[in-house]
Amino acid sequence: MKLQDKVALVTGAAHRVGKAIALALAQEGAHIVLHYGGSVDAAGQTADEIAALGVDVFPFQADLSDPAQIAALFDALKERFGRLDVMVNSASSFERRPFDAITAEDWDRVMAVNLRAPFLCSQHAARLMCIEPREPLDAGLIVNIADLIGVSPRLGYTQHGVSKAGLIHLTKIAARELAPDIRVNAVVPGPVMAPAGMDPQGEAWEKIWKRVPLNRPGDPADVGRAVIFLAAGNYMTGAVIPVDGGEGLIGTP
């Protein structure tokens, strides 16, 4: 798919990895629907950066744990652009809790954002992508941003890991269900940036990235480049692409 003048929706695009993905798509000429949750100021700054690239940007705030707000997001998108070509499910929570302390409410909160929301967004996206017949080399594209914890269990992240494992399986099921008009793939980032609240210059972050085979941290832009690669690779669907410096080869601690 050539991205010039296409329409792309990126959830969680105000900052961090979501921002890098939105900027990468905009640099290729795509118009951006910039979803954000509570990061109002960051969303405004990111929207300005995207607009400076000469494409249209449409910021929209929505709580993805609420199906009604997801529907409102897609209604607004349809009214603004009338079409959708690329959907990136990047928004995610990242909660740590001991196994025996997880409540039903904790479980449901994480699943609502990390698994149910990508499913509902993909469902809405598929309907928009198929308003008109698509050429074989111009299939719609959905990309799910997963997590290595969804592949290799990590202590303290039970509900997060299960949600991301579910997202990877959702990727494969959706790839079969939506073919040939829509391709669905996933990207699994590794240590591309320090977790929120962690000093990117500190020892804790260095300890994380030094254990990976490439012996260096990645960058959010690496994930953006992977999304662009998936957009260009029009014979790829159901793929799960690691962008992790080889961390998946050794698993999570």
SEBA-430633 format. One record per residue (C-alpha): residue number from 0; residue in one letter; x, y, z. Coordinates in nm, 2 decimals, always signed. Example, Ala and Ser with C-alpha at 12.3 -4.5 7.8 and 13.67 -1.06 7.14 Angstrom:
% SEBA-430633
<r num="0" residuo="A" u="+1.23" v="-0.45" w="+0.78"/>
<r num="1" residuo="S" u="+1.37" v="-0.11" w="+0.71"/>
//
This chain:
% SEBA-430633
<r num="0" residuo="M" u="+0.00" v="+0.00" w="+0.00"/>
<r num="1" residuo="K" u="+0.13" v="+0.35" w="-0.09"/>
<r num="2" residuo="L" u="+0.04" v="+0.57" w="+0.20"/>
<r num="3" residuo="Q" u="+0.02" v="+0.91" w="+0.02"/>
<r num="4" residuo="D" u="-0.32" v="+1.06" w="+0.10"/>
<r num="5" residuo="K" u="-0.44" v="+0.75" w="+0.28"/>
<r num="6" residuo="V" u="-0.62" v="+0.78" w="+0.62"/>
<r num="7" residuo="A" u="-0.46" v="+0.62" w="+0.92"/>
<r num="8" residuo="L" u="-0.60" v="+0.60" w="+1.28"/>
<r num="9" residuo="V" u="-0.35" v="+0.55" w="+1.56"/>
<r num="10" residuo="T" u="-0.48" v="+0.49" w="+1.91"/>
<r num="11" residuo="G" u="-0.28" v="+0.62" w="+2.20"/>
<r num="12" residuo="A" u="-0.09" v="+0.85" w="+1.96"/>
<r num="13" residuo="A" u="-0.03" v="+1.15" w="+2.19"/>
<r num="14" residuo="H" u="+0.31" v="+1.03" w="+2.31"/>
<r num="15" residuo="R" u="+0.56" v="+0.74" w="+2.34"/>
<r num="16" residuo="V" u="+0.53" v="+0.46" w="+2.08"/>
<r num="17" residuo="G" u="+0.19" v="+0.57" w="+1.95"/>
<r num="18" residuo="K" u="+0.33" v="+0.91" w="+1.86"/>
<r num="19" residuo="A" u="+0.63" v="+0.76" w="+1.68"/>
<r num="20" residuo="I" u="+0.39" v="+0.54" w="+1.47"/>
<r num="21" residuo="A" u="+0.17" v="+0.84" w="+1.39"/>
<r num="22" residuo="L" u="+0.47" v="+1.05" w="+1.28"/>
<r num="23" residuo="A" u="+0.61" v="+0.76" w="+1.07"/>
<r num="24" residuo="L" u="+0.28" v="+0.73" w="+0.88"/>
<r num="25" residuo="A" u="+0.25" v="+1.11" w="+0.84"/>
<r num="26" residuo="Q" u="+0.60" v="+1.13" w="+0.70"/>
<r num="27" residuo="E" u="+0.48" v="+0.88" w="+0.43"/>
<r num="28" residuo="G" u="+0.19" v="+1.12" w="+0.34"/>
<r num="29" residuo="A" u="-0.09" v="+0.96" w="+0.54"/>
<r num="30" residuo="H" u="-0.36" v="+1.18" w="+0.70"/>
<r num="31" residuo="I" u="-0.38" v="+1.10" w="+1.07"/>
<r num="32" residuo="V" u="-0.66" v="+1.05" w="+1.31"/>
<r num="33" residuo="L" u="-0.48" v="+1.10" w="+1.64"/>
<r num="34" residuo="H" u="-0.67" v="+0.92" w="+1.92"/>
<r num="35" residuo="Y" u="-0.57" v="+1.01" w="+2.28"/>
<r num="36" residuo="G" u="-0.71" v="+0.94" w="+2.62"/>
<r num="37" residuo="G" u="-0.61" v="+1.19" w="+2.90"/>
<r num="38" residuo="S" u="-0.30" v="+1.34" w="+2.75"/>
<r num="39" residuo="V" u="-0.45" v="+1.66" w="+2.62"/>
<r num="40" residuo="D" u="-0.14" v="+1.87" w="+2.61"/>
<r num="41" residuo="A" u="+0.08" v="+1.60" w="+2.46"/>
<r num="42" residuo="A" u="-0.19" v="+1.53" w="+2.20"/>
<r num="43" residuo="G" u="-0.19" v="+1.90" w="+2.10"/>
<r num="44" residuo="Q" u="+0.19" v="+1.90" w="+2.06"/>
<r num="45" residuo="T" u="+0.19" v="+1.58" w="+1.85"/>
<r num="46" residuo="A" u="-0.09" v="+1.72" w="+1.63"/>
<r num="47" residuo="D" u="+0.12" v="+2.03" w="+1.56"/>
<r num="48" residuo="E" u="+0.42" v="+1.81" w="+1.47"/>
<r num="49" residuo="I" u="+0.21" v="+1.60" w="+1.23"/>
<r num="50" residuo="A" u="+0.05" v="+1.91" w="+1.07"/>
<r num="51" residuo="A" u="+0.39" v="+2.05" w="+1.01"/>
<r num="52" residuo="L" u="+0.45" v="+1.75" w="+0.78"/>
<r num="53" residuo="G" u="+0.18" v="+1.88" w="+0.54"/>
<r num="54" residuo="V" u="-0.09" v="+1.63" w="+0.61"/>
<r num="55" residuo="D" u="-0.43" v="+1.65" w="+0.77"/>
<r num="56" residuo="V" u="-0.45" v="+1.56" w="+1.14"/>
<r num="57" residuo="F" u="-0.77" v="+1.50" w="+1.34"/>
<r num="58" residuo="P" u="-0.72" v="+1.47" w="+1.71"/>
<r num="59" residuo="F" u="-1.00" v="+1.29" w="+1.90"/>
<r num="60" residuo="Q" u="-1.03" v="+1.21" w="+2.27"/>
<r num="61" residuo="A" u="-1.20" v="+0.89" w="+2.37"/>
<r num="62" residuo="D" u="-1.19" v="+0.64" w="+2.66"/>
<r num="63" residuo="L" u="-1.13" v="+0.31" w="+2.49"/>
<r num="64" residuo="S" u="-1.27" v="+0.12" w="+2.79"/>
<r num="65" residuo="D" u="-1.61" v="+0.25" w="+2.69"/>
<r num="66" residuo="P" u="-1.76" v="+0.09" w="+2.37"/>
<r num="67" residuo="A" u="-1.99" v="+0.40" w="+2.32"/>
<r num="68" residuo="Q" u="-1.68" v="+0.63" w="+2.30"/>
<r num="69" residuo="I" u="-1.51" v="+0.39" w="+2.05"/>
<r num="70" residuo="A" u="-1.82" v="+0.41" w="+1.83"/>
<r num="71" residuo="A" u="-1.82" v="+0.79" w="+1.86"/>
<r num="72" residuo="L" u="-1.45" v="+0.79" w="+1.75"/>
<r num="73" residuo="F" u="-1.54" v="+0.60" w="+1.43"/>
<r num="74" residuo="D" u="-1.85" v="+0.80" w="+1.36"/>
<r num="75" residuo="A" u="-1.64" v="+1.12" w="+1.38"/>
<r num="76" residuo="L" u="-1.37" v="+0.96" w="+1.16"/>
<r num="77" residuo="K" u="-1.63" v="+0.87" w="+0.90"/>
<r num="78" residuo="E" u="-1.78" v="+1.21" w="+0.90"/>
<r num="79" residuo="R" u="-1.44" v="+1.38" w="+0.86"/>
<r num="80" residuo="F" u="-1.27" v="+1.15" w="+0.60"/>
<r num="81" residuo="G" u="-1.53" v="+0.91" w="+0.48"/>
<r num="82" residuo="R" u="-1.28" v="+0.63" w="+0.47"/>
<r num="83" residuo="L" u="-1.01" v="+0.45" w="+0.66"/>
<r num="84" residuo="D" u="-0.70" v="+0.27" w="+0.52"/>
<r num="85" residuo="V" u="-0.48" v="+0.19" w="+0.82"/>
<r num="86" residuo="M" u="-0.57" v="+0.12" w="+1.18"/>
<r num="87" residuo="V" u="-0.30" v="+0.09" w="+1.45"/>
<r num="88" residuo="N" u="-0.41" v="-0.04" w="+1.79"/>
<r num="89" residuo="S" u="-0.14" v="+0.11" w="+2.00"/>
<r num="90" residuo="A" u="-0.32" v="+0.23" w="+2.31"/>
<r num="91" residuo="S" u="-0.25" v="+0.01" w="+2.61"/>
<r num="92" residuo="S" u="-0.24" v="+0.00" w="+2.99"/>
<r num="93" residuo="F" u="+0.06" v="-0.16" w="+3.17"/>
<r num="94" residuo="E" u="-0.04" v="-0.27" w="+3.51"/>
<r num="95" residuo="R" u="+0.17" v="-0.48" w="+3.76"/>
<r num="96" residuo="R" u="+0.01" v="-0.67" w="+4.04"/>
<r num="97" residuo="P" u="+0.09" v="-0.98" w="+4.24"/>
<r num="98" residuo="F" u="-0.10" v="-1.29" w="+4.11"/>
<r num="99" residuo="D" u="-0.30" v="-1.34" w="+4.43"/>
<r num="100" residuo="A" u="-0.39" v="-0.97" w="+4.46"/>
<r num="101" residuo="I" u="-0.56" v="-0.93" w="+4.12"/>
<r num="102" residuo="T" u="-0.93" v="-0.86" w="+4.16"/>
<r num="103" residuo="A" u="-1.21" v="-0.91" w="+3.91"/>
<r num="104" residuo="E" u="-1.22" v="-0.54" w="+3.86"/>
<r num="105" residuo="D" u="-0.84" v="-0.53" w="+3.79"/>
<r num="106" residuo="W" u="-0.88" v="-0.80" w="+3.54"/>
<r num="107" residuo="D" u="-1.17" v="-0.65" w="+3.36"/>
<r num="108" residuo="R" u="-1.01" v="-0.30" w="+3.35"/>
<r num="109" residuo="V" u="-0.70" v="-0.43" w="+3.17"/>
<r num="110" residuo="M" u="-0.89" v="-0.66" w="+2.93"/>
<r num="111" residuo="A" u="-1.12" v="-0.37" w="+2.84"/>
<r num="112" residuo="V" u="-0.84" v="-0.15" w="+2.72"/>
<r num="113" residuo="N" u="-0.58" v="-0.41" w="+2.60"/>
<r num="114" residuo="L" u="-0.80" v="-0.67" w="+2.43"/>
<r num="115" residuo="R" u="-1.17" v="-0.57" w="+2.40"/>
<r num="116" residuo="A" u="-1.09" v="-0.22" w="+2.27"/>
<r num="117" residuo="P" u="-0.86" v="-0.34" w="+1.99"/>
<r num="118" residuo="F" u="-1.13" v="-0.60" w="+1.89"/>
<r num="119" residuo="L" u="-1.40" v="-0.33" w="+1.88"/>
<r num="120" residuo="C" u="-1.17" v="-0.08" w="+1.70"/>
<r num="121" residuo="S" u="-1.08" v="-0.35" w="+1.44"/>
<r num="122" residuo="Q" u="-1.45" v="-0.43" w="+1.39"/>
<r num="123" residuo="H" u="-1.53" v="-0.07" w="+1.33"/>
<r num="124" residuo="A" u="-1.22" v="-0.02" w="+1.11"/>
<r num="125" residuo="A" u="-1.31" v="-0.32" w="+0.89"/>
<r num="126" residuo="R" u="-1.65" v="-0.18" w="+0.82"/>
<r num="127" residuo="L" u="-1.50" v="+0.15" w="+0.71"/>
<r num="128" residuo="M" u="-1.22" v="-0.01" w="+0.51"/>
<r num="129" residuo="C" u="-1.48" v="-0.21" w="+0.31"/>
<r num="130" residuo="I" u="-1.72" v="+0.08" w="+0.22"/>
<r num="131" residuo="E" u="-1.58" v="+0.05" w="-0.13"/>
<r num="132" residuo="P" u="-1.42" v="-0.25" w="-0.30"/>
<r num="133" residuo="R" u="-1.04" v="-0.26" w="-0.25"/>
<r num="134" residuo="E" u="-0.78" v="-0.37" w="-0.51"/>
<r num="135" residuo="P" u="-0.57" v="-0.67" w="-0.41"/>
<r num="136" residuo="L" u="-0.26" v="-0.46" w="-0.37"/>
<r num="137" residuo="D" u="-0.44" v="-0.19" w="-0.17"/>
<r num="138" residuo="A" u="-0.60" v="-0.40" w="+0.10"/>
<r num="139" residuo="G" u="-0.68" v="-0.22" w="+0.43"/>
<r num="140" residuo="L" u="-0.43" v="-0.27" w="+0.71"/>
<r num="141" residuo="I" u="-0.47" v="-0.33" w="+1.08"/>
<r num="142" residuo="V" u="-0.16" v="-0.34" w="+1.30"/>
<r num="143" residuo="N" u="-0.18" v="-0.45" w="+1.66"/>
<r num="144" residuo="I" u="+0.10" v="-0.34" w="+1.90"/>
<r num="145" residuo="A" u="+0.16" v="-0.64" w="+2.13"/>
<r num="146" residuo="D" u="+0.42" v="-0.70" w="+2.40"/>
<r num="147" residuo="L" u="+0.68" v="-0.97" w="+2.46"/>
<r num="148" residuo="I" u="+0.50" v="-1.04" w="+2.79"/>
<r num="149" residuo="G" u="+0.22" v="-1.18" w="+2.57"/>
<r num="150" residuo="V" u="+0.47" v="-1.44" w="+2.44"/>
<r num="151" residuo="S" u="+0.69" v="-1.51" w="+2.74"/>
<r num="152" residuo="P" u="+0.54" v="-1.49" w="+3.10"/>
<r num="153" residuo="R" u="+0.68" v="-1.23" w="+3.33"/>
<r num="154" residuo="L" u="+0.63" v="-1.23" w="+3.70"/>
<r num="155" residuo="G" u="+0.38" v="-0.97" w="+3.83"/>
<r num="156" residuo="Y" u="+0.21" v="-0.90" w="+3.49"/>
<r num="157" residuo="T" u="-0.06" v="-1.17" w="+3.48"/>
<r num="158" residuo="Q" u="-0.35" v="-0.98" w="+3.34"/>
<r num="159" residuo="H" u="-0.13" v="-0.77" w="+3.11"/>
<r num="160" residuo="G" u="+0.04" v="-1.08" w="+2.97"/>
<r num="161" residuo="V" u="-0.29" v="-1.26" w="+2.91"/>
<r num="162" residuo="S" u="-0.43" v="-0.95" w="+2.74"/>
<r num="163" residuo="K" u="-0.13" v="-0.92" w="+2.50"/>
<r num="164" residuo="A" u="-0.13" v="-1.30" w="+2.43"/>
<r num="165" residuo="G" u="-0.50" v="-1.26" w="+2.34"/>
<r num="166" residuo="L" u="-0.41" v="-0.97" w="+2.12"/>
<r num="167" residuo="I" u="-0.16" v="-1.18" w="+1.93"/>
<r num="168" residuo="H" u="-0.42" v="-1.45" w="+1.88"/>
<r num="169" residuo="L" u="-0.68" v="-1.19" w="+1.78"/>
<r num="170" residuo="T" u="-0.44" v="-1.08" w="+1.51"/>
<r num="171" residuo="K" u="-0.42" v="-1.42" w="+1.36"/>
<r num="172" residuo="I" u="-0.80" v="-1.49" w="+1.38"/>
<r num="173" residuo="A" u="-0.88" v="-1.14" w="+1.23"/>
<r num="174" residuo="A" u="-0.62" v="-1.20" w="+0.95"/>
<r num="175" residuo="R" u="-0.82" v="-1.51" w="+0.84"/>
<r num="176" residuo="E" u="-1.17" v="-1.35" w="+0.90"/>
<r num="177" residuo="L" u="-1.10" v="-1.03" w="+0.71"/>
<r num="178" residuo="A" u="-0.89" v="-1.16" w="+0.42"/>
<r num="179" residuo="P" u="-0.86" v="-1.07" w="+0.14"/>
<r num="180" residuo="D" u="-0.98" v="-0.72" w="+0.17"/>
<r num="181" residuo="I" u="-0.79" v="-0.64" w="+0.50"/>
<r num="182" residuo="R" u="-0.45" v="-0.75" w="+0.62"/>
<r num="183" residuo="V" u="-0.40" v="-0.79" w="+0.99"/>
<r num="184" residuo="N" u="-0.05" v="-0.81" w="+1.15"/>
<r num="185" residuo="A" u="+0.11" v="-0.74" w="+1.49"/>
<r num="186" residuo="V" u="+0.44" v="-0.58" w="+1.61"/>
<r num="187" residuo="V" u="+0.60" v="-0.70" w="+1.93"/>
<r num="188" residuo="P" u="+0.83" v="-0.42" w="+2.07"/>
<r num="189" residuo="G" u="+1.11" v="-0.49" w="+2.31"/>
<r num="190" residuo="P" u="+1.30" v="-0.23" w="+2.51"/>
<r num="191" residuo="V" u="+1.25" v="+0.07" w="+2.27"/>
<r num="192" residuo="M" u="+1.20" v="+0.32" w="+2.55"/>
<r num="193" residuo="A" u="+1.21" v="+0.33" w="+2.93"/>
<r num="194" residuo="P" u="+0.88" v="+0.25" w="+3.10"/>
<r num="195" residuo="A" u="+0.69" v="+0.55" w="+3.23"/>
<r num="196" residuo="G" u="+0.84" v="+0.68" w="+3.55"/>
<r num="197" residuo="M" u="+1.18" v="+0.51" w="+3.49"/>
<r num="198" residuo="D" u="+1.49" v="+0.73" w="+3.44"/>
<r num="199" residuo="P" u="+1.61" v="+0.66" w="+3.08"/>
<r num="200" residuo="Q" u="+1.96" v="+0.73" w="+3.19"/>
<r num="201" residuo="G" u="+1.94" v="+0.52" w="+3.51"/>
<r num="202" residuo="E" u="+2.07" v="+0.18" w="+3.61"/>
<r num="203" residuo="A" u="+1.73" v="+0.02" w="+3.61"/>
<r num="204" residuo="W" u="+1.68" v="+0.09" w="+3.24"/>
<r num="205" residuo="E" u="+2.03" v="+0.00" w="+3.15"/>
<r num="206" residuo="K" u="+1.99" v="-0.33" w="+3.32"/>
<r num="207" residuo="I" u="+1.69" v="-0.40" w="+3.10"/>
<r num="208" residuo="W" u="+1.84" v="-0.32" w="+2.76"/>
<r num="209" residuo="K" u="+2.19" v="-0.47" w="+2.84"/>
<r num="210" residuo="R" u="+2.04" v="-0.82" w="+2.86"/>
<r num="211" residuo="V" u="+1.92" v="-0.82" w="+2.50"/>
<r num="212" residuo="P" u="+2.14" v="-0.98" w="+2.23"/>
<r num="213" residuo="L" u="+2.20" v="-0.65" w="+2.05"/>
<r num="214" residuo="N" u="+2.32" v="-0.50" w="+2.38"/>
<r num="215" residuo="R" u="+2.15" v="-0.16" w="+2.32"/>
<r num="216" residuo="P" u="+1.81" v="+0.00" w="+2.36"/>
<r num="217" residuo="G" u="+1.59" v="+0.05" w="+2.06"/>
<r num="218" residuo="D" u="+1.38" v="+0.36" w="+1.97"/>
<r num="219" residuo="P" u="+1.01" v="+0.42" w="+1.93"/>
<r num="220" residuo="A" u="+1.09" v="+0.51" w="+1.57"/>
<r num="221" residuo="D" u="+1.19" v="+0.14" w="+1.52"/>
<r num="222" residuo="V" u="+0.83" v="+0.04" w="+1.58"/>
<r num="223" residuo="G" u="+0.71" v="+0.31" w="+1.34"/>
<r num="224" residuo="R" u="+0.94" v="+0.18" w="+1.07"/>
<r num="225" residuo="A" u="+0.80" v="-0.17" w="+1.13"/>
<r num="226" residuo="V" u="+0.44" v="-0.04" w="+1.07"/>
<r num="227" residuo="I" u="+0.56" v="+0.13" w="+0.74"/>
<r num="228" residuo="F" u="+0.72" v="-0.20" w="+0.64"/>
<r num="229" residuo="L" u="+0.39" v="-0.39" w="+0.70"/>
<r num="230" residuo="A" u="+0.20" v="-0.13" w="+0.50"/>
<r num="231" residuo="A" u="+0.44" v="-0.18" w="+0.21"/>
<r num="232" residuo="G" u="+0.45" v="-0.56" w="+0.24"/>
<r num="233" residuo="N" u="+0.12" v="-0.63" w="+0.06"/>
<r num="234" residuo="Y" u="+0.16" v="-1.01" w="+0.08"/>
<r num="235" residuo="M" u="+0.18" v="-1.02" w="+0.46"/>
<r num="236" residuo="T" u="-0.11" v="-1.10" w="+0.69"/>
<r num="237" residuo="G" u="-0.12" v="-1.28" w="+1.03"/>
<r num="238" residuo="A" u="+0.25" v="-1.20" w="+1.08"/>
<r num="239" residuo="V" u="+0.39" v="-1.12" w="+1.43"/>
<r num="240" residuo="I" u="+0.70" v="-0.91" w="+1.39"/>
<r num="241" residuo="P" u="+0.94" v="-0.87" w="+1.68"/>
<r num="242" residuo="V" u="+1.12" v="-0.53" w="+1.72"/>
<r num="243" residuo="D" u="+1.31" v="-0.63" w="+2.03"/>
<r num="244" residuo="G" u="+1.68" v="-0.64" w="+1.97"/>
<r num="245" residuo="G" u="+1.66" v="-1.02" w="+2.01"/>
<r num="246" residuo="E" u="+1.50" v="-1.01" w="+2.36"/>
<r num="247" residuo="G" u="+1.25" v="-1.27" w="+2.24"/>
<r num="248" residuo="L" u="+1.53" v="-1.52" w="+2.20"/>
<r num="249" residuo="I" u="+1.60" v="-1.52" w="+2.57"/>
<r num="250" residuo="G" u="+1.25" v="-1.45" w="+2.70"/>
<r num="251" residuo="T" u="+1.14" v="-1.22" w="+2.99"/>
<r num="252" residuo="P" u="+1.29" v="-1.23" w="+3.34"/>
//
